Amino acid sequence: METSQYLSGNYAPVETEVTATNLTVIGSLPPELNGRFLRNGPNPVAAPEPSTYHWFTGDGMVHGIRLSDGRADWYRNRWVRSGDVAQALGEQPRPGPTNEGMDFAANTNVIGHAARTFAIVEAGGVPYELDYELETIGACQFNGALTAGYTAHPKRDPETDELFAISYFWGWGNDMEVTVMDPSAHITSSRRVAFGGPSSVHDTAITEKWIVLLDLPVLLDFEMAGQGSSFPYRWFDDHPARVGLLPRHGDSTDVVWHDVSPCYVFHTMNAYDTDSGGIVVDVVRHNSMFRTIYNGPAEGPPTFERWHIDGLGGPVKEERLDDRGQEFPRIDERRLGRQHRIGYAVAAREKTDIVGMESELIRHDLLANTSTVRKFRSGATIGEAVFVPRSATSQEGDGWVMTLVHQAGTDTSDLYVLNAQDIDGEPQAIVQLPQRVPAGFHGNWIPDVI
């Protein structure tokens, strides 16, 4: 029987929603951690056709662990109730507007903003709001301000608490929508920016002056769309790769474009302004994407690079920081848009299946030009690592790193809490979860609002 690598092993979906309380903790949870660790990812409700299944399109499922006062109070996993999911589960559709024909899985990220929780996705799908315990409230277009969908990677300015986002949708042609959301979850600015084609734009970066636009050679393929592909984007050799700088508050035509060598970037680590008027952007660079393999990101291990951009339209100067395969870069997000020293990434396998992450976490010290590697036990795979500061005023990198760890031998998952300044030492705590958490995408620590 035909299968797919994205439907087997730890990619295989879990079939039940679980609520478990008073979780077992090995070690000692920091009492400062009061909130929820949430992670989103694809988890099909019904078995899809393996030959055509794309990992990016599985129904969204959010997993959550609530911590408080040194305890692990609960674990929950819930499907995000898009229209199809609600129907498959025999439930009434949730209220709220959707982008007609684009009500698909909000499966990529889950964020907290304005004391609310949102499951988000890109390419035209709308955000879904969740309650504190991860039940779906309904689709959300922020009082109609989102004309279609949103992004999977809004960037939060740590000074203003605004969310900056680049959204794409085939119905806009070659335009991308650049939005700014204020701390009360109101869209205060919306600009359409013309790209060179109907690009797939997974991520962005911001500095104190600029919004970074990635116009790279993965584009909508209308022939694939006409054939019913659920994610009809592929590599186009003839599409120039370029990086644009849009002033935070400038007109949509004020973009300064810079050529870069052909590549694809799912994720930026961070960006910041330089004294010379340009910017630095740290990225995870893929040589290509969806050139030969169309059902998931599996075309070789990506590398960690630093791009120097002059802000005047000159070519991007590319600097290799680390040639080890790695993905899911994160920082202490109090430094987002400002010069950062510490970054984290998950090691990627030295073969095509780069999304089946290795059991190694890399901590980069970009000032000292050193790195520390934390190895997990044989057979383990880890997800994106999230940094949590010890306090609002603690120094960069002083806090904890949290990541989900799957053990292949027992087919179980745990939440690891590591001392961020000693990531290769003994874990601060391990929270044992009542079921496996499948390989997925992005998550965040969402502290409780006091």
C-alpha positions in Angstrom: 0.0 0.0 0.0 1.4 3.4 -1.0 2.3 5.7 1.9 4.0 9.1 2.4 6.9 10.0 4.6 4.6 12.8 5.9 2.0 10.3 7.1 4.3 7.8 8.9 6.6 7.7 11.9 6.3 10.9 13.9 4.6 12.7 11.0 1.6 10.4 11.4 -1.4 12.2 12.8 -2.8 11.5 16.3 -6.4 10.4 16.2 -7.8 11.8 19.5 -8.1 15.0 21.4 -6.8 14.6 24.9 -7.1 16.5 28.2 -4.8 15.5 31.0 -4.1 17.3 34.2 -1.4 17.3 36.9 1.4 16.1 34.5 4.4 14.3 35.8 7.5 16.6 36.0 11.1 15.3 36.2 13.3 18.0 37.8 12.0 21.4 38.9 9.9 23.7 36.8 10.9 27.4 37.3 8.1 29.1 39.3 8.5 32.1 37.1 6.9 30.2 34.2 3.2 31.0 34.3 1.5 30.5 31.0 1.1 28.2 28.1 3.6 26.5 25.7 1.6 26.1 22.4 2.6 24.4 19.2 0.7 24.2 15.9 1.1 21.7 13.1 -0.6 19.5 10.4 -2.8 16.6 11.7 -5.3 15.4 9.1 -8.7 14.5 10.5 -9.4 12.0 7.7 -6.8 9.9 6.0 -5.6 11.8 2.9 -4.5 10.3 -0.4 -0.8 9.6 0.2 0.4 10.2 -3.3 -1.0 13.8 -3.4 -0.8 14.8 0.3 1.3 17.9 1.0 2.6 18.2 4.5 1.8 21.9 4.5 -1.9 21.3 4.1 -2.9 18.9 6.9 -5.7 20.1 9.2 -4.4 22.2 12.0 -3.9 20.9 15.5 -2.7 22.9 18.4 -1.0 21.2 21.4 -0.7 23.1 24.7 1.0 22.6 28.1 0.0 25.0 30.9 2.6 25.7 33.5 2.1 27.7 36.8 3.9 28.0 40.1 6.3 25.1 39.4 3.5 22.8 38.2 2.5 21.4 34.9 -1.3 21.9 35.2 -2.5 20.4 31.9 -1.9 19.2 28.4 -4.5 19.6 25.7 -4.6 19.0 21.9 -7.4 20.4 19.8 -8.1 20.5 16.1 -8.6 24.0 14.8 -12.3 23.9 13.6 -12.1 25.2 10.1 -15.3 24.4 8.1 -14.0 21.1 6.8 -12.7 20.0 10.2 -16.0 20.8 11.9 -17.9 18.9 9.3 -15.6 15.9 9.6 -16.1 15.9 13.3 -19.9 16.2 13.0 -20.0 19.6 14.5 -21.6 22.9 13.5 -19.3 25.4 11.8 -17.8 28.1 14.0 -18.9 31.7 13.4 -17.1 34.3 11.6 -16.1 35.4 8.1 -13.7 33.5 5.9 -12.0 34.1 2.7 -14.4 32.4 0.4 -12.9 29.2 -1.0 -9.8 29.6 1.2 -11.1 28.3 4.5 -8.3 25.8 5.0 -6.3 24.6 7.9 -4.8 27.2 10.2 -2.0 24.8 10.9 1.3 26.7 10.9 1.7 28.9 13.9 -0.1 29.9 17.1 0.4 33.3 18.8 -0.9 35.4 21.6 -1.8 39.0 21.0 -4.1 41.5 22.9 -4.8 38.7 25.5 -6.2 36.6 22.7 -4.9 33.4 21.0 -4.8 32.9 17.2 -4.0 29.9 15.0 -2.6 31.3 11.8 -1.6 30.2 8.3 -0.6 31.8 5.0 -1.6 31.8 1.3 -5.1 33.1 1.8 -6.4 31.2 4.8 -7.8 33.3 7.6 -6.7 33.2 11.3 -8.9 31.3 13.8 -9.3 32.6 17.3 -9.0 30.0 20.1 -10.0 30.3 23.8 -7.5 29.8 26.6 -8.1 26.0 26.6 -7.7 25.8 22.8 -11.3 25.4 21.8 -12.1 27.2 18.5 -14.0 30.5 18.9 -14.2 31.2 15.2 -12.6 32.7 12.1 -11.2 36.2 12.5 -10.6 38.9 9.9 -10.0 41.6 12.5 -13.2 43.6 11.9 -12.9 43.1 8.2 -9.5 44.7 7.9 -7.9 41.6 6.5 -9.2 41.4 2.9 -8.2 37.8 2.6 -5.8 35.8 4.7 -2.8 36.6 6.9 0.7 35.3 7.4 2.2 32.5 9.5 5.0 34.8 10.7 4.0 38.2 12.0 6.9 40.0 13.7 6.3 41.7 17.0 8.2 45.0 17.7 9.3 44.6 21.4 9.0 48.4 22.0 5.6 49.1 20.5 4.0 45.6 20.7 2.9 46.0 17.0 2.7 43.0 14.7 4.2 43.5 11.2 3.1 41.0 8.6 3.5 40.2 4.9 0.6 38.2 3.5 0.1 36.6 0.1 -2.9 35.3 -1.8 -3.3 34.2 -5.4 -6.3 36.5 -5.9 -4.1 39.5 -5.5 -1.9 38.7 -8.5 1.7 39.7 -7.9 0.8 42.0 -4.9 1.6 41.3 -1.3 -0.2 42.9 1.6 1.9 44.6 4.3 -0.1 45.2 7.5 0.6 46.6 10.9 -1.5 45.5 13.9 -1.6 47.6 17.1 -1.4 46.2 20.6 -5.3 46.0 20.7 -5.4 43.8 17.6 -6.6 46.5 15.2 -5.0 46.8 11.8 -3.7 50.4 11.6 -1.9 50.2 8.3 -2.3 48.2 5.1 -0.2 48.5 1.9 -0.1 46.5 -1.3 3.4 46.0 -2.6 4.1 44.7 -6.1 6.4 41.7 -6.4 7.9 40.1 -9.5 5.4 37.3 -9.5 2.8 35.5 -7.4 5.5 34.6 -4.8 5.3 32.3 -1.8 6.4 34.5 1.2 6.6 32.5 4.3 8.5 34.9 6.5 9.8 38.4 6.9 12.0 40.5 9.2 11.9 44.0 10.6 14.4 46.5 11.9 13.7 49.8 13.6 13.6 51.4 10.1 12.6 48.7 7.6 10.4 45.8 6.7 12.2 43.1 4.8 10.5 41.6 1.7 11.6 38.3 0.2 10.8 37.9 -3.5 12.3 34.5 -4.2 11.8 31.9 -7.0 9.0 29.8 -5.5 5.8 30.9 -7.2 2.2 29.9 -7.8 2.0 27.4 -10.7 -1.4 27.9 -12.4 -1.1 24.5 -14.1 -0.6 22.7 -10.8 -3.5 24.7 -9.4 -5.7 23.6 -12.3 -4.8 20.0 -11.7 -6.0 20.3 -8.1 -2.8 20.6 -6.2 -3.4 21.5 -2.6 -0.2 23.6 -2.5 0.5 24.6 -6.1 3.8 26.4 -5.6 7.1 25.4 -7.2 10.6 26.6 -8.2 11.0 28.8 -11.3 14.5 29.1 -12.6 13.8 32.3 -14.5 12.4 34.3 -11.6 15.1 36.6 -10.2 15.8 36.4 -6.4 15.8 39.7 -4.6 15.3 41.3 -1.2 13.3 44.5 -0.7 13.5 47.1 2.0 10.2 48.9 2.7 10.3 51.8 5.1 8.1 51.0 8.1 5.9 54.0 7.4 6.7 54.8 3.8 4.6 54.4 0.7 4.2 51.0 -0.9 6.3 52.2 -3.9 9.3 53.2 -1.7 10.8 49.7 -1.8 14.5 49.4 -2.5 15.2 46.1 -4.1 18.6 44.2 -3.9 19.6 41.1 -6.0 20.6 38.0 -4.2 21.7 34.6 -5.5 18.9 32.2 -6.3 17.7 30.5 -3.1 14.6 30.1 -0.9 14.2 31.3 2.7 11.5 29.9 4.9 12.8 31.6 8.0 14.8 34.6 9.1 16.4 34.6 12.5 16.5 38.4 12.9 17.5 41.7 11.2 18.9 45.0 12.4 20.1 48.4 11.1 23.7 49.2 10.7 25.5 52.5 11.3 26.2 52.8 7.5 22.5 52.9 6.7 22.1 49.3 5.6 20.9 46.3 7.4 22.0 42.8 8.4 19.6 39.8 8.1 20.4 36.4 9.4 18.6 33.7 7.4 18.4 29.9 6.9 19.1 29.5 3.2 17.9 26.7 1.0 19.6 26.2 -2.4 16.2 25.5 -3.9 12.7 24.5 -2.8 10.0 22.6 -4.6 12.2 22.2 -7.7 11.9 18.4 -7.8 10.0 17.4 -4.7 6.5 18.9 -4.3 5.0 17.4 -1.2 7.3 18.9 1.5 10.6 20.7 2.0 13.0 17.9 1.2 15.7 19.1 -1.2 18.8 19.0 1.0 20.0 20.6 4.3 19.9 24.4 4.5 22.7 26.6 5.9 22.8 29.5 8.2 23.8 32.8 6.5 24.2 36.5 7.2 23.1 38.9 4.5 24.6 42.4 4.4 22.2 44.8 2.5 23.4 48.3 1.7 19.9 49.9 1.4 20.8 51.5 -1.8 20.0 48.7 -4.3 23.4 47.0 -4.5 23.6 43.2 -4.5 23.3 41.4 -1.2 26.6 40.4 0.3 26.2 36.8 1.5 28.2 35.5 4.4 28.1 31.8 5.5 27.9 31.6 9.3 27.5 27.9 9.6 27.3 25.2 7.0 25.7 22.6 9.2 22.2 21.8 8.2 19.7 23.6 10.4 16.2 25.2 10.5 13.7 26.9 12.8 15.9 29.8 13.9 14.8 31.7 17.0 16.2 34.4 19.2 15.4 36.2 22.5 12.6 38.2 20.9 13.2 41.2 23.1 16.0 41.8 20.6 13.8 41.4 17.5 14.7 44.2 15.0 17.8 45.0 17.1 21.3 43.6 17.0 21.2 40.2 18.6 24.0 38.0 20.0 22.4 34.7 20.7 20.3 32.5 18.4 19.0 29.0 18.4 18.4 26.5 15.6 17.5 22.8 15.3 20.0 20.6 13.4 18.7 19.2 10.2 19.6 15.8 8.8 22.3 15.5 6.2 19.9 14.0 3.7 16.8 15.0 1.8 14.4 14.6 4.7 15.5 17.9 6.4 12.2 18.4 8.2 12.6 15.2 10.2 14.9 17.1 12.6 17.9 15.6 14.3 18.3 15.3 18.1 20.6 18.3 18.3 19.9 21.9 19.3 22.4 24.6 18.3 23.0 27.7 20.3 24.9 30.3 18.3 26.9 33.1 20.0 27.2 35.5 17.0 29.5 37.9 18.8 32.0 35.3 19.9 31.5 33.3 16.7 31.0 30.1 18.6 28.3 27.6 19.0 27.2 25.0 21.6 25.4 21.8 20.6 23.0 20.0 22.9 22.5 16.3 22.0 19.4 14.4 23.0 19.3 10.7 23.4 19.5 8.4 20.3 16.3 8.1 18.4 15.0 11.5 19.6 13.8 14.3 17.4 13.1 17.8 18.6 10.9 20.6 17.4 11.5 24.4 17.2 13.1 25.8 20.3 11.5 28.8 22.0 13.4 31.1 24.3 11.7 32.5 27.4 13.4 35.3 29.4 13.9 34.9 33.1 12.4 38.4 33.6 11.5 41.4 31.5 14.8 43.0 32.4 17.2 40.1 32.4 20.1 40.1 30.0 19.8 38.7 26.5 19.9 34.9 26.7 19.2 34.7 30.4 16.2 32.4 30.8 15.0 29.0 29.5 14.7 27.2 26.2 11.7 25.0 25.7 11.3 22.3 23.0 9.2 19.3 22.4 11.1 16.0 22.2 9.8 12.8 20.6 11.4 9.5 21.6 11.1 7.0 18.7 11.7 3.9 20.9 8.7 4.6 23.1 6.7 6.8 20.7 6.2 9.4 23.4 6.8 13.1 23.7 8.0 15.4 26.4 8.4 19.1 26.9 12.0 19.9 27.8 12.9 23.1 29.8 16.6 23.9 29.4 18.7 26.5 31.2 19.5 28.8 28.2 23.0 29.5 29.5 23.8 25.8 29.9 21.8 24.1 27.1 24.0 21.1 27.1 23.7 20.5 30.8 21.0 18.7 32.8 17.5 19.8 31.9 15.9 22.2 34.3 12.7 20.1 33.9 11.1 17.5 31.7 7.3 17.4 31.5 6.0 14.0 30.5 3.0 14.2 28.0 0.2 11.8 27.8 0.5 11.2 24.1 2.8 11.8 21.1 3.0 15.2 19.6 3.6 14.8 15.8 6.2 16.7 13.9 4.9 20.1 13.2 5.7 23.7 12.6 5.8 26.7 15.0 4.8 27.6 18.5 5.3 30.1 21.3 5.4 30.6 25.0 2.4 32.7 25.8 2.6 34.1 29.4 -0.5 34.5 31.4 -1.8 38.1 31.5 -1.8 39.4 35.0 
